[in-house]
Each structure stands twice: as structure tokens, then as C-alpha cells.
Amino acid sequence: QVQLVESGGGWVQPGGSLRLSCVGSGSIFALYDMAWYRQAPGKQRDLVAAITPINLTNYPESVKGRFTISRDNAKKTVYLQMNSLGPEDTAVYYCNAALPRLGKDYWGQGTQVTVSS
């Protein structure tokens, strides 16, 4: 069982930056594929960034060059640095930990990010 707790959300003006953090539990955190997703009202939950245990990363075109995912396995934490934010980035951001081969998939409670002037 893995518990994930996100933090760092809030309100920011367009063009601003935020850094989200997700702290996990469990002794094998380093083995998990970690990812951030977001869900805007009335829309599906979409992948924002992903990072493997060996720090390979993946981003959709919508955030590439603006968002950076990283992890610190010693702290059992994954980060999402978000720059050049726009109103289209407004959503609840969720942290995800997965071990697909074992069918393990865990979610945090989400943190709200609001970008407006």
C-alpha cells in the first residue's frame, strides 16, 4: 500500500510558476513509476508528466518545455515544477504511483491549481 500526499497548489497569475510536491510512503517508492495528472471541471483526467525509476521522463505537448517532473527517492517525493502557467492549466493536479507489472496503482487526494488574473 502506498499513500500519496500532494501539496504546493494554489492561485497564481498567468505567466507565474508553482512547484507541486507529492510525498509517498512505503519502502519501495523508488521502484514506482510516478506521474502527475490533472483534471479540469467537466473534463477527463489527463497525464501531465511521468517519470520512471531511472528518471526517464515523458510530457504531453501541451506542457513540454514548461513543466518539469523530478523525483528524490531518498525523500520519497516527486515534484512538478510548472512555469509559464496559463488559465488552461487550471485544474486539480493528482499524483500517481504505479507498478504496472503488479497491477499496483495509487492516487493522491489532489491539489487545486488556479491560474487567473
C-alpha positions, 0 to 999 in steps of 0.5 A, spaced: 500 500 500 502 506 498 499 513 500 500 519 496 500 526 499 500 532 494 501 539 496 504 546 493 497 548 489 494 554 489 492 561 485 497 564 481 497 569 475 498 567 468 505 567 466 507 565 474 510 558 476 508 553 482 512 547 484 507 541 486 510 536 491 507 529 492 510 525 498 509 517 498 510 512 503 512 505 503 519 502 502 519 501 495 517 508 492 523 508 488 521 502 484 514 506 482 513 509 476 510 516 478 506 521 474 502 527 475 495 528 472 490 533 472 483 534 471 479 540 469 471 541 471 467 537 466 473 534 463 477 527 463 483 526 467 489 527 463 497 525 464 501 531 465 508 528 466 511 521 468 517 519 470 520 512 471 525 509 476 531 511 472 528 518 471 526 517 464 521 522 463 515 523 458 510 530 457 504 531 453 505 537 448 501 541 451 506 542 457 513 540 454 518 545 455 514 548 461 513 543 466 518 539 469 517 532 473 523 530 478 523 525 483 528 524 490 527 517 492 531 518 498 525 523 500 520 519 497 517 525 493 516 527 486 515 534 484 512 538 478 515 544 477 510 548 472 512 555 469 509 559 464 502 557 467 496 559 463 488 559 465 488 552 461 492 549 466 487 550 471 485 544 474 486 539 480 493 536 479 493 528 482 499 524 483 500 517 481 504 511 483 504 505 479 507 498 478 504 496 472 507 489 472 503 488 479 497 491 477 499 496 483 496 503 482 495 509 487 492 516 487 493 522 491 487 526 494 489 532 489 491 539 489 487 545 486 491 549 481 488 556 479 491 560 474 487 567 473 488 574 473 
